[in-house]
Every structure is written in structure tokens, then in C-alpha cells.
Amino acid sequence: MLTSLVLSAALLGLAHATLVDLNTTQSDGVTILETKTFETTLTPANKIVVGGGTAGLTIARRLAESSLKTSVLVLEAGGSGVGLNVVTIPEKSFSFVGTDIDWGFTIAPQEHAGEYEINLSSGKILGGDSAVNGLVWTRASKAEYDAFETLGSPGWNWDTLYAHMRKAEQLEYPSASLIDEYGYVVDASSLGESGPVSVSFPAYLPIQHKTLVEASVELGHTFNTDAYSGDNAGVYYSLSSQNTVPVRETSEFAYLTPWETHKQLTVFTYATVSKINLDDSSEPKATGVQVIFPDGSEYTASLKSGGEVILSAGVVRTPQLLELSGIGNSSILTPLGIDVKVELPGVGANYEDHTMALLTYQLKDGYLSFDALSYNETLLEEETELYSEGEGWLTFAQAVVNFEPIDVILTADEIEEAKEILSTKPESTPQDQFDILKELILNGTTQVEYLLFNSFSAGDDKESNTSYVSLSITHTHPLSRGSIHINSTSIDDFPVINPNMFEAEWDQWWLAKATAYGRKFFQTQAFQEIVVSEEVYPGSSVSTDDEWLEYVKENLNAGYHSAGTASLLPKESNGVVGANLTVYGTQNLRVVDLSILPMLISAHTQPAAYAIGELAATLITTGSTNC
Ligand SMILES: Cc1cc2nc3c(=O)[nH]c(=O)nc-3n(C[C@H](O)[C@H](O)[C@H](O)COP(=O)(O)OP(=O)(O)OC[C@H]3O[C@@H](n4cnc5c(N)ncnc54)[C@H](O)[C@@H]3O)c2cc1C
């Protein structure tokens, strides 16, 4: 892999390519990457893509294949995911936390929830978060994507985003035996047929996940047989970003690997961009970027005349790089001694993430979850062997989700209470977003996701040799808005990550109600057959409204679906990019990643990141000013 990247660099005429002595060892899921001296000369490129993550590699590949004359340089802070079990094996999703491929971000203590830091791990690797995420592949409802256009960005609607999600994906239709065994259902006409990213159902479905389907139906929820064409309500079998080998699909494996020897596309790994270089014109022009390698050596990567920089460093690093380069709010930049090139207060603003709470139950004797892999060595050996044949537990990360609107969860009286709470706009929510969200909440768009983690994922009393499951309850449309801003001039320091969770009363109230409802799943006949009745966490001491509220405040998690720090909105609405994704006030700098999403959707976000990459490529190659 690296040889090929170096080769492609050589074909571009570089004096030296990245010299990486990559010794990759893995023990207990921990990746150790050793690097040595870097000696690098970077040749000017037509397009410089900062960040080889989900959206970054998507656009890089599409631009490189669009014209033989377009040279594309990708600069990625992490290394390759090739051969890393923690990346490739579906069951190991989330095992990257705390390893060298984790940026290790944390959310600052939240004023309106328990005052503790919240984990916000993220992939520092080619593929970015697509290499470390939970593999869940979902879409939201039409109205949620159409809201982007209503907020002021022509063409950013369901039709264009649906078309570009389909362009990214390729459905691997389940075999007859899998359908027979697990009941997998998917409407193939709603999915892409020939995109680079394979999506499929796992070869193994734990019984407890099948039980979540049965429990949902027992509770009267809809079983959705076509959740990928604009109506996502109900429980359904969700696809995963994995092929049928089965290996996780990352943007590296899907978009880069098949193209790695292509001479227009050059990828430098372990290349951390510290700043975008802008000229002094009144509407600044990017001339290139500053790059730092692990040995501390620093280089300038320059643009060819007429070229552009594409910022795809993700929701945390993209606003940081804009601010470090002098684009942002002068009240933040000036005190740090940064020369303000473009006054743009929207940079880092409008930040949000899904919020999540968990309930934990113990499985009855005879039923096992992934917990058993850590206390039963024989089982681990057997499953590892089975995985090499494409079967068994390790092929599974997730396959069942349940998205519901408020009227399925709340009583008639509670709906009246909800209306009362929503009659006042929370302080941090922009008025136009509030108006749209209120409409979505009260008119049947899904607001919560229930999903089962196949392990002990919350609580203090984990017993040895025991298997558990945890139900995650995710609020999919928080009203609270926060920010990500720098507080130093160094790329080595993390910016302050503050989604302002629970600032809105609605966000607290709804997550508490939806979490209390979560208990009902375990009281169904379907779950009672496989779980011990007594809840492990939080347990019977939590039952009143006040107790649930306190519980969610003290046990709040991020949904790992951060968005909005370089929003696709009109400038006067705290926007950072217009419909063609160019940063306001600049000539040739675009943002192409999840930072542009102006409002979160009721879905996991990787398909949106791929669609943004695909759509941006369409915009650039057709020279369009909007979609
Ligand atoms: C733990 C976790 C679980 C998730 N689970 C799911 C799921 O199951 N399903 C789903 O749909 N979504 C999931 N998501 C969300 C989804 O994966 C992300 O929203 C999406 O992949 C983000 O894409 P992106 O292109 O915006 O950023 P990324 O994919 O994060 O790409 C950013 C890239 O930029 C690089 N970079 C950053 N700074 C620099 C710099 N200064 N110089 C050079 N390179 C830099 C990073 O290393 C990274 O490769 C999850 C996310 C996480 C973190």
C-alpha cells in the first residue's frame, strides 16, 4: 500500500516521497505505529485535500478521475488502515478508542449536564471516522434533507443528496440463506447498485438483535421494509458498511485502494496540516498549506495556478484550521495574536452532536453477548477461526435500528407538555432552525433512535463470566447549539469542544422521556425470554420523571455524529460556506466534510459524509455555483 503511494508520488516527479518506517504491531487491540525521519518535497497540485477521511478521499478520487490534467494531493495526519484488525473486523468497531488511531478528543464539561468530560473519539487514519465507526448505514427522512435548502442553500435537498448517497454505495443483496435464517428485508430499488462503498447485512445476527425487532413490533411499532427511500420511521434491518468477505468498508478501501497507483492522485500519510496559506488580497486566495511530519519537519504544499484547497479535516479540525489561518470571529482570533484575514463569525459556531443515554440488562443463562469473547477463550478462538471463513460473531457490528417520532413514545398528555416546552425558542437555537425543527418534531419526523449494543456498555456492576446487552437511546434532533473554537495558536492543541448539550429544556425533557420508554422494550414478552427481569443499570431506583432527568444528565454520551462547525448557511445566519461550498470571503477554499451540515438528521452520518464528497465533486467538475 505505502509503496504504491510512494510510487504515485514519484510519478509526479517528487524529489522525495514520505519515508515511513511503519512497524505495525497489535496487542489487545492497541496499534503502535513507529515512524522515523521524513524527507519530503511536495510538488504543486491543482487540488490539495486536507484530511483523507470519509468525505476527503471521496472527493479526492472523484476529482482525480475527472480529468487527466487534475493533480490531487491528499494530506492525512494518520496512516493506512490496511491490515489493521481493529479497522477491518466489524465486531471490533469502537475498539480503536484510546489507541494511536484515535485523536482522543473530549467534549468539555457541559454546564447543563453533569460537569464531566465526555468522550469524542475520532479516527486519525486514512478513512477517518469511516475506519473506526459503528458501520451502521442509514438514511433520514426526505423532509430533513429538504430543510437544508429551506435554510438557504439552493439545491441541497433530498433529491440531490439521495442521488449522491446512491452514487457512493453498492448494495450487496443478502443471500437466500441469510434471508431465510434472519429475515433480512431490504428494497434493492432504494439503494445504489454500483458505488465504491459496499453495504451489506452481516453473516451473523445475534438473537438479542432479532429480539429487538420482535419487541418493537410487540410495542406496536411499524416494521419498515423500505427505510432507504425517504421514510425512516419504525424498526428495520439496517445495512452495514462492510462487504461480504466480510471486511469493513472505509473510504480508503472503497475510494483509494483501487486508485492508489493512479498518477494524478498522491496521498501523504502522517502529514498534519497546520495552516492554510492565504494571500493578502481583500478576498483572500489560498496559495497552499503548511504541513508537519512526525519528526517535526515542516513543508509548504503549494497550489498550481487556478488551484484550490479543499478542507476535509472533520468537524473538530476544520474550524480549527480555518481559525488558525485567520478566518473566523475576530473576538476569538485577535486576542490570540492571529491576523484576521476574513471576519466570519460562523466558523466553529452552530455545533451540535446527537445525545445518547443507555440502559443495561443481563442476559439469562444460555444466552451470550460479545462480553463472552473476553471471558471465554475457546469461544474467541472458535469465532476467530469462523471469521476467517467469512462467518460467525466477528462479522457483526450492528443490523437493527428503530427510529420513532414523538407520538409513538409519548402519551396524549405528554404531547401537550411537549408543545408547551416547544412554545419557547431555546437561547442557542437560531430562529429559522427552531421553526423547522419544531415542525419536524410535531409532525411525525423521527426524533429518537433505539439500538442495541451487544455488550455491557453502561453501569458499574459488571460481573465476571456474565453477558449483558445495553440499549442506546439517541436524541436525533437536539435544539441546543454550541461551538468548537481554538484557544491556542498550535495545531497540536485540541480546540475547545462544547456542543452546549442540554441548554434547551426540550433536549433534556425529550431524552429523559425517550430513555424511560426504553425500559418498555425489556418488559415485552420477547425480551423477557432472554434477559433477567431486574435492570442492571440504572435499575429500579430510577423511575420518576425527575429521576430520569437526573439520570440522563449524569450519564450523557455523545452520539459521535458531530456536525455544523462550518455550516452550509447564508453568511448572515452564521454560515461559513455557500451552496458551492466555498468559504465566504475567500476565492478558492472549500469545505467538504460533515462540518457543513447545518442541522443534524435522524440517521447515522457517514452516508451524508460520502454524499457531501460526491456532491462536492459534481459541483467542482461541472463548475456549478449551486446544486
Ligand atoms: C466512534 C464513532 C462511531 C460512529 N458510528 C457511525 C455509524 O455507525 N454509522 C454512521 O453512519 N456514522 C457513524 N459515525 C459518524 C461518521 O463516521 C462521521 O460523521 C463521518 O465519517 C465524518 O466524515 P468526515 O469526512 O466529516 O470526517 P472524517 O472521516 O473524520 O475525516 C477527517 C480526516 O481528517 C484528518 N485530519 C484531521 N485534522 C487533520 C490535519 N490537521 N491534517 C491532516 N489531516 C487531518 C483525520 O485524521 C481524518 O482522517 C461514527 C463516528 C465515530 C467517531
PDBQT file of the ligand as one rigid body, heavy atoms in Angstrom, charges set to zero:
ROOT
HETATM    1  C1  LIG A 701     -16.820   6.275  17.149  1.00  0.00    +0.000 C 
HETATM    2  C2  LIG A 701     -17.706   6.678  16.004  1.00  0.00    +0.000 A 
HETATM    3  C3  LIG A 701     -18.786   5.882  15.649  1.00  0.00    +0.000 A 
HETATM    4  C4  LIG A 701     -19.606   6.255  14.597  1.00  0.00    +0.000 A 
HETATM    5  N1  LIG A 701     -20.578   5.385  14.158  1.00  0.00    +0.000 NA
HETATM    6  C5  LIG A 701     -21.212   5.638  12.999  1.00  0.00    +0.000 A 
HETATM    7  C6  LIG A 701     -22.032   4.646  12.410  1.00  0.00    +0.000 A 
HETATM    8  O1  LIG A 701     -22.164   3.532  12.909  1.00  0.00    +0.000 OA
HETATM    9  N2  LIG A 701     -22.654   4.962  11.240  1.00  0.00    +0.000 N 
HETATM   10  C7  LIG A 701     -22.519   6.188  10.640  1.00  0.00    +0.000 A 
HETATM   11  O2  LIG A 701     -23.151   6.414   9.607  1.00  0.00    +0.000 OA
HETATM   12  N3  LIG A 701     -21.736   7.134  11.181  1.00  0.00    +0.000 NA
HETATM   13  C8  LIG A 701     -21.052   6.877  12.316  1.00  0.00    +0.000 A 
HETATM   14  N4  LIG A 701     -20.189   7.794  12.827  1.00  0.00    +0.000 N 
HETATM   15  C9  LIG A 701     -20.111   9.124  12.193  1.00  0.00    +0.000 C 
HETATM   16  C10 LIG A 701     -19.434   9.162  10.834  1.00  0.00    +0.000 C 
HETATM   17  O3  LIG A 701     -18.460   8.156  10.720  1.00  0.00    +0.000 OA
HETATM   18  C11 LIG A 701     -18.843  10.566  10.623  1.00  0.00    +0.000 C 
HETATM   19  O4  LIG A 701     -19.859  11.532  10.750  1.00  0.00    +0.000 OA
HETATM   20  C12 LIG A 701     -18.208  10.753   9.243  1.00  0.00    +0.000 C 
HETATM   21  O5  LIG A 701     -17.412   9.653   8.899  1.00  0.00    +0.000 OA
HETATM   22  C13 LIG A 701     -17.367  12.025   9.252  1.00  0.00    +0.000 C 
HETATM   23  O6  LIG A 701     -16.760  12.201   7.997  1.00  0.00    +0.000 OA
HETATM   24  P1  LIG A 701     -15.843  13.461   7.716  1.00  0.00    +0.000 P 
HETATM   25  O7  LIG A 701     -15.335  13.308   6.343  1.00  0.00    +0.000 OA
HETATM   26  O8  LIG A 701     -16.575  14.696   8.076  1.00  0.00    +0.000 OA
HETATM   27  O9  LIG A 701     -14.636  13.376   8.773  1.00  0.00    +0.000 OA
HETATM   28  P2  LIG A 701     -13.569  12.217   8.999  1.00  0.00    +0.000 P 
HETATM   29  O10 LIG A 701     -13.992  10.960   8.359  1.00  0.00    +0.000 OA
HETATM   30  O11 LIG A 701     -13.314  12.178  10.464  1.00  0.00    +0.000 OA
HETATM   31  O12 LIG A 701     -12.265  12.743   8.261  1.00  0.00    +0.000 OA
HETATM   32  C14 LIG A 701     -11.411  13.739   8.750  1.00  0.00    +0.000 C 
HETATM   33  C15 LIG A 701      -9.983  13.340   8.392  1.00  0.00    +0.000 C 
HETATM   34  O13 LIG A 701      -9.131  14.458   8.523  1.00  0.00    +0.000 OA
HETATM   35  C16 LIG A 701      -7.920  14.033   9.141  1.00  0.00    +0.000 C 
HETATM   36  N5  LIG A 701      -7.324  15.224   9.745  1.00  0.00    +0.000 N 
HETATM   37  C17 LIG A 701      -7.806  15.949  10.779  1.00  0.00    +0.000 A 
HETATM   38  N6  LIG A 701      -7.012  17.002  11.019  1.00  0.00    +0.000 NA
HETATM   39  C18 LIG A 701      -6.012  16.954  10.105  1.00  0.00    +0.000 A 
HETATM   40  C19 LIG A 701      -4.901  17.795   9.836  1.00  0.00    +0.000 A 
HETATM   41  N7  LIG A 701      -4.663  18.899  10.560  1.00  0.00    +0.000 N 
HETATM   42  N8  LIG A 701      -4.045  17.446   8.837  1.00  0.00    +0.000 NA
HETATM   43  C20 LIG A 701      -4.279  16.344   8.088  1.00  0.00    +0.000 A 
HETATM   44  N9  LIG A 701      -5.343  15.508   8.307  1.00  0.00    +0.000 NA
HETATM   45  C21 LIG A 701      -6.194  15.825   9.298  1.00  0.00    +0.000 A 
HETATM   46  C22 LIG A 701      -8.366  12.978  10.123  1.00  0.00    +0.000 C 
HETATM   47  O14 LIG A 701      -7.313  12.176  10.565  1.00  0.00    +0.000 OA
HETATM   48  C23 LIG A 701      -9.418  12.252   9.302  1.00  0.00    +0.000 C 
HETATM   49  O15 LIG A 701      -8.855  11.252   8.521  1.00  0.00    +0.000 OA
HETATM   50  C24 LIG A 701     -19.360   7.469  13.903  1.00  0.00    +0.000 A 
HETATM   51  C25 LIG A 701     -18.279   8.274  14.258  1.00  0.00    +0.000 A 
HETATM   52  C26 LIG A 701     -17.444   7.880  15.284  1.00  0.00    +0.000 A 
HETATM   53  C27 LIG A 701     -16.278   8.762  15.650  1.00  0.00    +0.000 C 
ENDROOT
TORSDOF 0
